[in-house]
Amino acid sequence: MIDVLITRVDEVLGVAEHCASEEDRRAAFARANADARRRTLAGRAALRLLAAWRCGVPRAAAQDIAITRSCPDCAAPHGRPVSEMLALSSSTSGAHVLVAVADAHDAIGVDIETVPPRLWPHFDAYALHERERAALPAAGTAPGRIARIQAWALKEAALKASGSGLRTAPAAVRFDAAPAADSGGWLRVHGARSAGRGALDARPIPTDGTARAALASDRPGEVLLHGLNELLGRRSGTR
């Protein structure tokens, strides 16, 4: 079972900022500008809120859940969140926040991307597998731009679940063209594997029209999508 919360920065900071720890606040306020600070704080608070709900921890104690981060490149306290209690992943973009939790022995990754008015130069060469370049609508069209952002979100989620991040070239990663009949909507990932079970699968996560999102796991199964009000309205630990 994978629990997923999709919400917005303003909503988290309005009702759940208290879930953030002092370390979370230090990390947020170290960011370069106000928007980045707000996104970081909202993403960390939302992740703690969902983790507390999953574990039956009172929201007032969400800030005390042991979550560590250590960048493999610079050893700074940022990057992939780690807990002994759960598998964790989080992503923010623009006004959007996406977080997920699963059993501790699972590998998961999420990514959310605001759909931009235009793609950056050389997007296809950097991000797309050659099979994707041939299959997607033209990049200069709205459907082509949206399809590429969805592909990028799937790749980011898969590379987070693999643990390699963007140290693996995104263009080396591709997905089955369609989910298998009995897969529950999951797409098999090619070009990225988890350190545990090996094979990874990914799937889009429904969003509003301004963003595209994805989830990846080495144990694909049932996904429960939550809203912020649902988690705040239920007593922690009730499912």
C-alpha positions in Angstrom: 0.0 0.0 0.0 1.3 3.4 -1.0 -0.3 6.5 0.5 0.0 9.7 -1.6 -0.9 13.3 -0.7 -1.2 15.9 -3.4 -1.9 19.5 -2.3 -0.7 23.0 -2.7 2.0 25.1 -0.9 -0.4 27.7 0.4 -2.8 25.1 1.8 0.0 23.2 3.7 1.5 26.4 5.1 -2.0 27.6 6.2 -2.9 24.5 8.3 0.0 22.1 8.7 3.2 24.2 8.9 3.4 23.1 12.6 4.3 19.6 11.4 7.7 20.8 10.2 10.7 20.3 12.5 13.3 22.9 13.4 15.7 21.3 11.0 13.1 21.5 8.2 12.8 25.2 9.0 16.5 25.8 8.9 16.7 24.0 5.5 13.8 26.0 4.1 15.2 29.4 5.2 18.6 28.6 3.7 17.0 28.6 0.3 17.8 31.5 -2.0 14.4 33.1 -2.4 11.0 33.4 -0.8 9.3 31.0 -3.2 11.9 28.3 -2.7 11.7 28.7 1.0 7.9 28.3 1.0 8.0 25.2 -1.3 10.7 23.5 0.9 8.9 24.2 4.1 5.5 23.0 2.6 7.0 19.9 1.2 8.7 18.9 4.4 5.6 19.7 6.5 3.3 17.7 4.2 5.6 14.7 4.2 5.6 14.7 8.0 1.8 15.0 8.1 1.4 12.0 5.9 4.0 10.0 7.7 2.3 10.7 11.0 -1.1 9.7 9.6 0.3 6.4 8.3 2.0 5.5 11.6 -0.8 6.7 13.9 1.4 9.4 15.4 -0.5 12.5 16.7 0.0 15.5 14.4 1.4 17.5 17.2 4.3 15.0 17.3 4.9 14.9 13.5 7.9 17.2 13.8 9.6 14.6 16.0 9.5 11.8 13.5 13.1 10.9 12.7 13.7 11.8 9.0 17.2 12.4 7.8 18.6 13.7 4.5 22.1 13.5 3.1 23.1 14.5 -0.4 25.3 11.8 -1.9 27.2 14.5 -3.8 28.0 17.1 -1.1 26.8 15.4 2.1 24.7 18.4 3.0 21.4 17.8 4.8 19.2 17.9 1.8 18.0 15.4 -0.9 16.2 12.1 -0.4 14.3 11.7 2.9 15.1 8.6 4.9 13.3 7.0 7.9 13.6 3.7 9.6 9.8 3.6 9.9 8.7 4.2 6.3 9.8 4.7 2.7 9.4 8.4 1.8 9.5 10.6 -1.2 8.5 14.2 -1.9 8.4 16.8 -4.7 7.3 20.4 -5.1 6.9 22.6 -8.2 5.4 26.0 -8.3 2.3 25.9 -6.2 2.2 22.1 -6.0 3.2 19.6 -3.3 3.3 15.8 -3.8 4.4 13.4 -1.1 4.2 9.6 -0.6 4.9 7.0 2.0 5.1 3.2 1.9 6.5 0.3 3.9 10.1 0.8 5.0 11.5 -2.0 2.8 10.0 -0.6 -0.4 11.6 1.8 -2.8 9.4 4.7 -3.9 9.8 8.0 -5.8 7.4 10.8 -6.7 7.7 13.9 -8.9 5.4 16.8 -9.8 6.1 19.3 -12.5 4.2 22.5 -13.3 3.5 22.6 -17.0 5.6 25.5 -18.4 4.5 27.8 -21.3 7.5 26.4 -23.3 10.1 23.7 -22.9 13.8 24.5 -22.4 16.1 24.2 -25.4 17.3 20.7 -26.2 14.7 19.1 -23.9 14.2 16.1 -26.2 17.9 15.3 -26.5 18.4 15.5 -22.8 15.2 13.9 -21.5 13.7 11.6 -24.0 14.6 8.1 -25.1 14.8 7.7 -28.9 11.6 5.7 -28.9 9.8 8.5 -27.0 11.0 11.1 -29.5 9.4 9.2 -32.3 6.1 8.5 -30.4 5.2 11.8 -28.7 3.3 14.7 -30.4 5.4 17.6 -31.8 7.2 19.6 -29.1 5.8 22.9 -30.4 2.2 21.9 -29.7 0.4 22.0 -26.3 -0.3 18.2 -26.3 3.4 17.6 -27.1 4.6 19.9 -24.3 2.2 18.3 -21.8 3.2 14.8 -22.9 6.9 15.7 -22.4 6.3 17.0 -18.9 4.4 13.9 -18.0 7.3 11.8 -19.4 9.8 13.9 -17.4 7.8 13.4 -14.1 7.7 9.6 -14.7 11.5 9.6 -15.2 12.2 11.7 -12.2 10.0 9.5 -10.0 11.7 6.3 -11.3 15.2 7.7 -10.8 14.3 8.8 -7.3 13.0 5.2 -6.6 16.2 3.8 -8.0 18.3 6.0 -5.7 20.5 7.3 -8.6 18.6 10.5 -9.3 19.8 12.5 -12.3 23.2 10.7 -12.1 21.5 8.4 -14.5 20.8 10.1 -17.9 17.0 10.6 -18.2 17.2 9.8 -21.9 18.4 6.3 -21.0 15.1 5.6 -19.2 11.9 4.6 -21.0 8.6 2.9 -20.1 6.3 0.4 -21.7 4.0 2.1 -24.2 0.9 0.9 -22.2 0.3 -0.8 -18.9 -0.2 -4.6 -18.9 -3.8 -5.7 -18.6 -3.4 -6.8 -14.9 -1.0 -4.1 -13.8 -3.4 -1.7 -12.3 -2.1 1.1 -14.5 1.6 0.7 -13.7 4.1 0.9 -16.5 7.3 -1.1 -16.4 10.5 1.0 -16.2 13.5 0.2 -18.5 16.9 1.7 -17.8 16.5 2.2 -14.0 16.3 -0.4 -11.2 16.0 -0.4 -7.4 18.8 -1.6 -5.2 16.3 -4.1 -3.6 13.9 -6.0 -5.8 15.4 -4.7 -9.0 12.5 -4.0 -11.3 10.7 -0.7 -11.1 7.2 0.4 -12.3 5.8 3.9 -12.5 2.4 5.5 -13.1 1.0 9.0 -13.6 -0.8 10.6 -10.6 -4.0 12.6 -11.4 -3.5 16.4 -11.0 -5.2 19.6 -12.1 -4.5 20.9 -15.5 -1.5 23.0 -14.5 0.9 20.2 -13.5 1.8 16.6 -14.2 2.8 14.1 -11.6 4.1 10.5 -11.2 4.8 7.7 -8.7 7.4 4.9 -9.0 7.9 1.8 -6.9 9.7 -1.5 -6.8 6.5 -3.0 -5.3 3.6 -1.6 -7.4 0.2 -2.1 -5.8 -2.7 -0.2 -4.4 -2.3 3.5 -4.2 -4.5 5.6 -1.9 -4.7 9.3 -2.9 -5.4 11.7 -0.1 -6.3 15.3 0.2 -5.1 17.6 2.9 -8.5 18.0 4.5 -8.9 14.3 4.7 -5.7 13.9 6.8 -6.5 16.8 9.0 -10.1 15.7 9.5 -9.3 12.2 10.6 -7.7 11.1 13.9 -4.2 9.9 13.2 -4.0 6.2 12.7 -7.6 5.7 11.4 -7.6 4.3 7.9 
